[in-house]
Amino acid sequence: MRIFLTGATGFIGSHTLRCLTASSDHEVAILVRPDSDVSRIRDLLSQVRVVTSDLDRPSNLGPKLERFRPDAVVHLAWDGVLNSARNQAEQQTNISRALDLVRLTHGAGAKHWIGLGSQAEYGPCADRIDETTPTHPTTLYGAAKLTTCRQTQALCATLGMRYAWLRLFSAYGPHDDPSWLIPYIALKLLRGERPTTTAGEQRWDYVYVEDVAAAIVAILAAPAAQGIFNVGSGTTATIREIIEQVRDAIDPNAEIGFGEVPYRPDQVMRLEANITRLRAATGWQPRVSLVEGLSRTVAWCRSLQNRSMTDPSLHRAARAA
């Protein structure tokens, strides 16, 4: 299958690209902006076709897509995924970019369109979340993801393209942004500092990033899989339990400032994905336990911290936590 992948330089995208290139069944082209940081995928660039362009220049991107002639599109690119950007007006630009991409790839011959959504589309929920749960996003990020889901789904239906939308719960693992919770805690502890957090009573569903990549590839390989699918581990742990596991892997005697950060007014206290639909459609299931995933993530953070001692750019990344 000829696959066009956006967002390949990001956290989820880099692991997805690694998963796709591990198979000889696929020919992969990736969208890379001229100013993109390709450090996560530098070792894979020789195995893929690099399309240098961006989603804001459809007149430039279109002819390049027509030359590649993709069978399928995996759209993971999104501007504004960090917490600091969740309510910025720029979230809206992601909607028109996705719609343009549907039109361009359809014109280039693509028959399958897979996009990445978010649990943020649901908003706060007291119960386990399945794909029929009503959506009440509380951030512009969640609202923009939900609008993108609905509008691209309608457009794909009009154009006769297979459509799948994966609502991702909390992903974690190596090469994550250092500002997210797990690398933040790990890097602080590795520097001998005292991290501060909320009381950590939230119960969240964390899924290891390689399992996320495997879910995306499983959807690609299942032509009958259409519609919306949750991607999570299907289980929860409290934030406090997760932080304590990270601490124990580094220094069981280290002090954590639990409760020193107040909960947000819209704090989500429970996030648990029902992944029955995805399992039934593809046979996919999470392979990496939370214990194993956290161990791998701490090992990566330790490597990042050690390398940051000699590389100024990595030092800035590690300190960003």
VENGIUR-V598721 format. One record per residue. N is the residue number from 0. PHI is phi in degrees with one decimal (* if undefined). NEAR is the number of other ideal C-beta (glycine too) atoms within 10 Angstrom. D_CENTER is the distance of its C-alpha to the mean C-alpha in Angstrom with 1 decimal. Layout:
n:N phi:PHI near:NEAR d_center:D_CENTER
n:N phi:PHI near:NEAR d_center:D_CENTER
//
This chain:
n:0 phi:* near:15 d_center:22.5
n:1 phi:-94.8 near:16 d_center:21.8
n:2 phi:-119.4 near:25 d_center:18.1
n:3 phi:-105.2 near:27 d_center:16.9
n:4 phi:-117.0 near:25 d_center:13.3
n:5 phi:-104.9 near:25 d_center:12.0
n:6 phi:75.8 near:20 d_center:9.4
n:7 phi:-66.7 near:30 d_center:10.6
n:8 phi:-86.4 near:21 d_center:11.3
n:9 phi:-86.7 near:22 d_center:8.0
n:10 phi:-63.0 near:21 d_center:6.3
n:11 phi:-67.6 near:24 d_center:4.2
n:12 phi:-62.9 near:25 d_center:7.1
n:13 phi:-65.9 near:24 d_center:9.7
n:14 phi:-72.1 near:25 d_center:9.5
n:15 phi:-64.7 near:29 d_center:9.6
n:16 phi:-62.0 near:27 d_center:12.5
n:17 phi:-62.1 near:18 d_center:14.1
n:18 phi:-68.7 near:19 d_center:14.1
n:19 phi:-66.9 near:25 d_center:15.6
n:20 phi:-76.4 near:18 d_center:18.1
n:21 phi:-73.6 near:13 d_center:19.3
n:22 phi:-110.5 near:11 d_center:21.0
n:23 phi:-81.9 near:6 d_center:24.0
n:24 phi:-76.8 near:11 d_center:23.5
n:25 phi:-119.9 near:19 d_center:21.2
n:26 phi:-110.9 near:17 d_center:21.9
n:27 phi:-118.1 near:22 d_center:18.9
n:28 phi:-115.8 near:20 d_center:18.9
n:29 phi:-120.9 near:28 d_center:16.2
n:30 phi:-89.0 near:26 d_center:16.4
n:31 phi:-130.1 near:20 d_center:17.0
n:32 phi:-72.6 near:15 d_center:18.5
n:33 phi:-56.1 near:7 d_center:21.7
n:34 phi:-101.8 near:6 d_center:20.5
n:35 phi:-69.3 near:16 d_center:17.1
n:36 phi:-86.5 near:12 d_center:16.7
n:37 phi:-99.9 near:16 d_center:16.5
n:38 phi:-61.0 near:13 d_center:17.0
n:39 phi:-69.5 near:18 d_center:14.0
n:40 phi:-126.1 near:24 d_center:15.4
n:41 phi:-55.2 near:11 d_center:19.0
n:42 phi:-72.9 near:11 d_center:20.4
n:43 phi:-103.1 near:18 d_center:19.0
n:44 phi:-61.1 near:14 d_center:20.3
n:45 phi:-72.7 near:8 d_center:23.6
n:46 phi:-98.7 near:14 d_center:22.2
n:47 phi:-132.4 near:20 d_center:20.7
n:48 phi:-90.5 near:14 d_center:22.0
n:49 phi:-97.3 near:15 d_center:20.8
n:50 phi:-101.0 near:19 d_center:21.1
n:51 phi:-87.9 near:13 d_center:21.8
n:52 phi:-173.1 near:19 d_center:21.4
n:53 phi:-154.8 near:18 d_center:19.1
n:54 phi:-73.0 near:20 d_center:18.4
n:55 phi:-87.2 near:13 d_center:21.1
n:56 phi:-127.3 near:11 d_center:23.7
n:57 phi:-59.3 near:16 d_center:23.9
n:58 phi:-68.8 near:8 d_center:27.5
n:59 phi:-83.6 near:12 d_center:26.5
n:60 phi:-73.9 near:22 d_center:23.4
n:61 phi:-53.8 near:17 d_center:25.3
n:62 phi:-59.3 near:11 d_center:28.0
n:63 phi:-69.2 near:17 d_center:25.6
n:64 phi:-66.9 near:24 d_center:23.7
n:65 phi:-63.7 near:14 d_center:27.2
n:66 phi:-73.0 near:11 d_center:28.2
n:67 phi:-79.0 near:18 d_center:25.2
n:68 phi:56.7 near:14 d_center:25.6
n:69 phi:-67.9 near:24 d_center:22.2
n:70 phi:-83.8 near:17 d_center:22.4
n:71 phi:-140.4 near:22 d_center:18.8
n:72 phi:-122.5 near:25 d_center:15.9
n:73 phi:-117.5 near:29 d_center:12.2
n:74 phi:-103.0 near:25 d_center:10.9
n:75 phi:-110.7 near:24 d_center:7.4
n:76 phi:-65.5 near:23 d_center:9.2
n:77 phi:-161.1 near:24 d_center:9.5
n:78 phi:-88.4 near:14 d_center:11.9
n:79 phi:98.0 near:19 d_center:12.0
n:80 phi:-92.3 near:18 d_center:8.8
n:81 phi:-76.6 near:11 d_center:11.0
n:82 phi:-55.9 near:13 d_center:13.5
n:83 phi:-66.0 near:8 d_center:16.3
n:84 phi:-108.0 near:15 d_center:15.3
n:85 phi:-64.7 near:16 d_center:14.5
n:86 phi:-120.2 near:14 d_center:18.1
n:87 phi:-82.8 near:16 d_center:18.9
n:88 phi:-61.4 near:9 d_center:20.6
n:89 phi:-62.8 near:11 d_center:18.6
n:90 phi:-54.5 near:23 d_center:15.9
n:91 phi:-64.8 near:14 d_center:18.4
n:92 phi:-64.9 near:15 d_center:18.4
n:93 phi:-64.3 near:21 d_center:15.0
n:94 phi:-67.0 near:19 d_center:16.9
n:95 phi:-66.6 near:14 d_center:19.7
n:96 phi:-62.3 near:18 d_center:17.6
n:97 phi:-65.1 near:24 d_center:16.0
n:98 phi:-64.9 near:16 d_center:19.5
n:99 phi:-60.4 near:16 d_center:21.0
n:100 phi:-65.7 near:24 d_center:18.7
n:101 phi:-58.2 near:24 d_center:19.7
n:102 phi:-62.8 near:13 d_center:23.3
n:103 phi:-63.9 near:22 d_center:23.2
n:104 phi:-72.3 near:28 d_center:21.7
n:105 phi:-62.5 near:19 d_center:24.1
n:106 phi:-63.5 near:12 d_center:26.8
n:107 phi:-88.7 near:21 d_center:25.9
n:108 phi:108.4 near:13 d_center:26.2
n:109 phi:-67.1 near:25 d_center:22.8
n:110 phi:-112.1 near:17 d_center:23.1
n:111 phi:-128.7 near:22 d_center:19.6
n:112 phi:-128.6 near:25 d_center:16.7
n:113 phi:-123.0 near:22 d_center:13.3
n:114 phi:-120.4 near:25 d_center:10.8
n:115 phi:-106.8 near:25 d_center:7.4
n:116 phi:-99.8 near:22 d_center:8.6
n:117 phi:-151.0 near:23 d_center:8.3
n:118 phi:-61.0 near:24 d_center:10.9
n:119 phi:-62.4 near:23 d_center:12.2
n:120 phi:-66.1 near:25 d_center:14.0
n:121 phi:-78.7 near:25 d_center:16.3
n:122 phi:77.5 near:19 d_center:17.4
n:123 phi:-61.6 near:13 d_center:19.5
n:124 phi:-137.9 near:17 d_center:20.7
n:125 phi:-84.7 near:7 d_center:23.4
n:126 phi:-116.9 near:9 d_center:22.8
n:127 phi:-59.5 near:16 d_center:20.5
n:128 phi:-104.4 near:23 d_center:18.3
n:129 phi:-113.2 near:14 d_center:18.7
n:130 phi:-71.5 near:17 d_center:18.0
n:131 phi:-94.2 near:8 d_center:21.5
n:132 phi:-61.2 near:16 d_center:20.9
n:133 phi:-57.5 near:7 d_center:22.0
n:134 phi:-101.6 near:16 d_center:19.5
n:135 phi:-141.5 near:13 d_center:20.4
n:136 phi:-62.8 near:19 d_center:17.7
n:137 phi:-110.1 near:17 d_center:19.1
n:138 phi:-125.4 near:19 d_center:17.2
n:139 phi:-63.6 near:18 d_center:17.2
n:140 phi:-58.9 near:23 d_center:13.4
n:141 phi:-63.1 near:22 d_center:13.7
n:142 phi:-66.2 near:20 d_center:16.8
n:143 phi:-68.8 near:27 d_center:15.4
n:144 phi:-63.2 near:28 d_center:12.6
n:145 phi:-64.5 near:22 d_center:15.4
n:146 phi:-63.3 near:18 d_center:17.8
n:147 phi:-61.1 near:26 d_center:15.7
n:148 phi:-55.9 near:23 d_center:15.3
n:149 phi:-66.2 near:14 d_center:19.1
n:150 phi:-74.7 near:15 d_center:20.3
n:151 phi:-70.0 near:22 d_center:18.5
n:152 phi:-63.6 near:20 d_center:19.5
n:153 phi:-64.8 near:13 d_center:23.0
n:154 phi:-67.2 near:17 d_center:23.2
n:155 phi:-62.3 near:23 d_center:22.1
n:156 phi:-62.9 near:12 d_center:24.8
n:157 phi:-64.1 near:10 d_center:27.3
n:158 phi:-89.1 near:16 d_center:26.6
n:159 phi:77.8 near:8 d_center:26.6
n:160 phi:-98.3 near:20 d_center:23.1
n:161 phi:-66.5 near:19 d_center:21.2
n:162 phi:-128.3 near:21 d_center:18.3
n:163 phi:-138.5 near:24 d_center:15.3
n:164 phi:-130.1 near:25 d_center:12.6
n:165 phi:-101.9 near:22 d_center:9.9
n:166 phi:-89.1 near:25 d_center:9.5
n:167 phi:-86.5 near:23 d_center:6.7
n:168 phi:-86.0 near:24 d_center:8.6
n:169 phi:-81.2 near:20 d_center:8.2
n:170 phi:-95.4 near:22 d_center:6.4
n:171 phi:-151.8 near:21 d_center:8.7
n:172 phi:145.3 near:24 d_center:10.6
n:173 phi:-59.0 near:21 d_center:12.3
n:174 phi:73.9 near:18 d_center:11.4
n:175 phi:-73.3 near:19 d_center:9.4
n:176 phi:-66.4 near:14 d_center:10.9
n:177 phi:-62.9 near:21 d_center:14.3
n:178 phi:-82.3 near:14 d_center:14.5
n:179 phi:-73.8 near:17 d_center:12.2
n:180 phi:-52.8 near:22 d_center:14.6
n:181 phi:-66.1 near:24 d_center:14.7
n:182 phi:-65.5 near:27 d_center:15.2
n:183 phi:-59.2 near:20 d_center:17.3
n:184 phi:-62.8 near:26 d_center:19.6
n:185 phi:-63.2 near:27 d_center:19.9
n:186 phi:-68.3 near:25 d_center:20.7
n:187 phi:-60.1 near:23 d_center:23.1
n:188 phi:-65.9 near:23 d_center:24.9
n:189 phi:-66.1 near:21 d_center:25.1
n:190 phi:-88.7 near:13 d_center:26.9
n:191 phi:78.9 near:9 d_center:29.2
n:192 phi:-96.9 near:11 d_center:28.1
n:193 phi:-108.1 near:11 d_center:27.9
n:194 phi:-73.4 near:23 d_center:24.6
n:195 phi:-118.4 near:13 d_center:24.9
n:196 phi:-147.7 near:17 d_center:22.9
n:197 phi:-69.4 near:19 d_center:23.5
n:198 phi:-66.2 near:14 d_center:25.6
n:199 phi:76.9 near:18 d_center:22.5
n:200 phi:-84.4 near:14 d_center:23.7
n:201 phi:-64.0 near:18 d_center:20.5
n:202 phi:-106.7 near:17 d_center:19.4
n:203 phi:-120.6 near:20 d_center:15.7
n:204 phi:-100.2 near:23 d_center:13.8
n:205 phi:-102.7 near:22 d_center:11.7
n:206 phi:-121.3 near:26 d_center:10.3
n:207 phi:-68.9 near:24 d_center:10.3
n:208 phi:-63.6 near:23 d_center:7.7
n:209 phi:-68.3 near:20 d_center:10.5
n:210 phi:-69.1 near:20 d_center:11.0
n:211 phi:-63.3 near:26 d_center:7.7
n:212 phi:-59.6 near:23 d_center:8.8
n:213 phi:-64.8 near:21 d_center:12.2
n:214 phi:-65.7 near:26 d_center:11.5
n:215 phi:-62.8 near:25 d_center:10.5
n:216 phi:-67.0 near:22 d_center:13.7
n:217 phi:-63.9 near:20 d_center:15.6
n:218 phi:-64.3 near:25 d_center:15.2
n:219 phi:-57.4 near:23 d_center:16.4
n:220 phi:-83.8 near:15 d_center:19.3
n:221 phi:-119.6 near:16 d_center:20.4
n:222 phi:-58.8 near:11 d_center:22.2
n:223 phi:-83.2 near:7 d_center:23.2
n:224 phi:-79.0 near:21 d_center:19.8
n:225 phi:-137.5 near:18 d_center:19.5
n:226 phi:100.8 near:12 d_center:18.3
n:227 phi:-100.9 near:19 d_center:15.7
n:228 phi:-135.5 near:27 d_center:14.1
n:229 phi:-78.6 near:27 d_center:12.5
n:230 phi:-124.0 near:29 d_center:10.1
n:231 phi:-155.8 near:28 d_center:11.1
n:232 phi:-87.4 near:25 d_center:13.8
n:233 phi:82.8 near:19 d_center:16.5
n:234 phi:-135.1 near:15 d_center:18.0
n:235 phi:-131.4 near:22 d_center:18.1
n:236 phi:-142.1 near:18 d_center:19.5
n:237 phi:-74.1 near:15 d_center:20.7
n:238 phi:-58.6 near:23 d_center:19.1
n:239 phi:-63.4 near:18 d_center:22.5
n:240 phi:-61.6 near:12 d_center:22.5
n:241 phi:-65.3 near:22 d_center:19.2
n:242 phi:-62.7 near:24 d_center:20.7
n:243 phi:-66.0 near:17 d_center:23.9
n:244 phi:-66.5 near:18 d_center:22.6
n:245 phi:-63.0 near:24 d_center:21.0
n:246 phi:-59.1 near:20 d_center:24.4
n:247 phi:-65.9 near:13 d_center:26.4
n:248 phi:-75.3 near:18 d_center:24.8
n:249 phi:-109.5 near:17 d_center:25.8
n:250 phi:-160.4 near:11 d_center:28.9
n:251 phi:-58.3 near:8 d_center:30.0
n:252 phi:-93.7 near:6 d_center:32.4
n:253 phi:-67.0 near:17 d_center:30.1
n:254 phi:-95.5 near:10 d_center:30.2
n:255 phi:-115.6 near:19 d_center:27.3
n:256 phi:-86.3 near:12 d_center:28.0
n:257 phi:-64.6 near:17 d_center:26.9
n:258 phi:84.4 near:14 d_center:27.7
n:259 phi:-85.9 near:12 d_center:28.3
n:260 phi:-110.0 near:13 d_center:25.3
n:261 phi:-71.4 near:9 d_center:26.0
n:262 phi:-65.1 near:13 d_center:23.7
n:263 phi:-69.8 near:10 d_center:22.4
n:264 phi:-57.4 near:6 d_center:24.6
n:265 phi:-104.5 near:9 d_center:21.8
n:266 phi:-54.5 near:11 d_center:20.5
n:267 phi:-86.9 near:17 d_center:18.6
n:268 phi:-95.2 near:14 d_center:20.6
n:269 phi:-142.3 near:16 d_center:19.2
n:270 phi:-136.5 near:21 d_center:15.9
n:271 phi:-139.7 near:20 d_center:16.5
n:272 phi:-89.2 near:26 d_center:15.1
n:273 phi:-87.8 near:18 d_center:17.8
n:274 phi:-107.2 near:25 d_center:16.4
n:275 phi:-58.5 near:13 d_center:19.8
n:276 phi:-64.7 near:16 d_center:19.3
n:277 phi:-65.6 near:27 d_center:16.6
n:278 phi:-60.5 near:16 d_center:18.8
n:279 phi:-66.1 near:11 d_center:21.8
n:280 phi:-78.5 near:17 d_center:20.6
n:281 phi:-126.9 near:20 d_center:19.2
n:282 phi:81.7 near:10 d_center:20.5
n:283 phi:-67.0 near:22 d_center:17.1
n:284 phi:-154.5 near:14 d_center:16.9
n:285 phi:-61.4 near:21 d_center:15.2
n:286 phi:-109.4 near:11 d_center:17.2
n:287 phi:-102.5 near:18 d_center:16.4
n:288 phi:-69.6 near:12 d_center:18.1
n:289 phi:-61.1 near:19 d_center:17.1
n:290 phi:-60.4 near:9 d_center:20.1
n:291 phi:-68.0 near:11 d_center:19.3
n:292 phi:-63.5 near:25 d_center:15.6
n:293 phi:-66.2 near:24 d_center:16.9
n:294 phi:-60.5 near:15 d_center:19.7
n:295 phi:-65.5 near:16 d_center:17.6
n:296 phi:-68.1 near:22 d_center:15.5
n:297 phi:-63.9 near:24 d_center:18.9
n:298 phi:-61.4 near:13 d_center:20.3
n:299 phi:-66.3 near:16 d_center:17.8
n:300 phi:-61.4 near:27 d_center:18.4
n:301 phi:-64.6 near:15 d_center:22.1
n:302 phi:-64.1 near:12 d_center:21.9
n:303 phi:-61.9 near:22 d_center:20.2
n:304 phi:-64.4 near:19 d_center:22.9
n:305 phi:-66.0 near:12 d_center:25.7
n:306 phi:-70.4 near:14 d_center:24.8
n:307 phi:-66.7 near:20 d_center:24.5
n:308 phi:-68.4 near:9 d_center:28.2
n:309 phi:-118.4 near:8 d_center:29.1
n:310 phi:-113.8 near:12 d_center:26.4
n:311 phi:-58.2 near:8 d_center:26.5
n:312 phi:-67.0 near:11 d_center:23.1
n:313 phi:-69.6 near:18 d_center:21.5
n:314 phi:-61.6 near:15 d_center:23.8
n:315 phi:-64.3 near:11 d_center:22.5
n:316 phi:-63.6 near:19 d_center:18.9
n:317 phi:-66.1 near:22 d_center:20.1
n:318 phi:-72.1 near:11 d_center:22.3
n:319 phi:-61.3 near:12 d_center:19.6
n:320 phi:-73.5 near:23 d_center:18.8
//
